[in-house]
Amino acid sequence: MLKKLLSKKWKSKNKTRQAAAAATVSTLDKLHETLEMLEKKEAFLHKKISGQVQQAKDLINSKQKTAAIRCLKKKRLYESQIDQLGNFQLRVHDQIILVEGAKATTDTVDVLRSGASAMKSLHKSVDVADIDRTMEEITEYSENLKQIQDALVSPIAGEDIDEDELEAELAEFDDDEVRELEQLPERTPITTTNTSTAATSTATTGNLGKNEEDDDKVRILTSLQAEMSL
């Protein structure tokens, strides 16, 4: 109910201001029209004065002194009217200045009032609590985004292994292999003969145990050399 009353009151004031503004514009138009009319009338009287002066000169030349004096009397009357019109114009000018000043003041007040109303509406539409919540959400989103970016640029598992440690371990591994090779006995050259099948069979049978042991050592040595070459 109160809102309706305030709304009706505001609408009534708004209509009153609009009517006053329209009346002010109409008044200014009439004042300017009046001023223009007075200026035209003054110009007309100046022409009348010029005509009476010329007529008085002509009458003097024709020895009509009485008629010339009448012309000069008319000239004085026209000049008196011009003075009066000048006073009227001054009054109209003053009125125009006052009305225009009042209109400018009213327009300024209306604009300021509209600005205050707009600020009030904006203030109602924005709540401090909403701003705080919005800022908290922005901060939270920013932190989440930073965590995601950090996770994307973090090293993959295994990429953070120290290469110096690997090189040290490899050096130790090489030293162990070298020591194992140094502990192995030298390989005895194996010679084969083609003198006869019986001699070869006898030599093979007699050295079977020894050759098998040598072959095992050769295989181990060959395998270690292959791994070291890799």
HELIX and SHEET records of a PDB file:
HELIX    1   1 LEU A    2  ASN A   61  1                                  60    
HELIX    2   2 LYS A   65  SER A  125  1                                  61    
HELIX    3   3 VAL A  128  VAL A  153  1                                  26    
HELIX    4   4 GLU A  163  GLN A  183  1                                  21    
HELIX    5   5 THR A  197  GLY A  206  1                                  10    
HELIX    6   6 LEU A  208  SER A  229  1                                  22    
END                                                                             
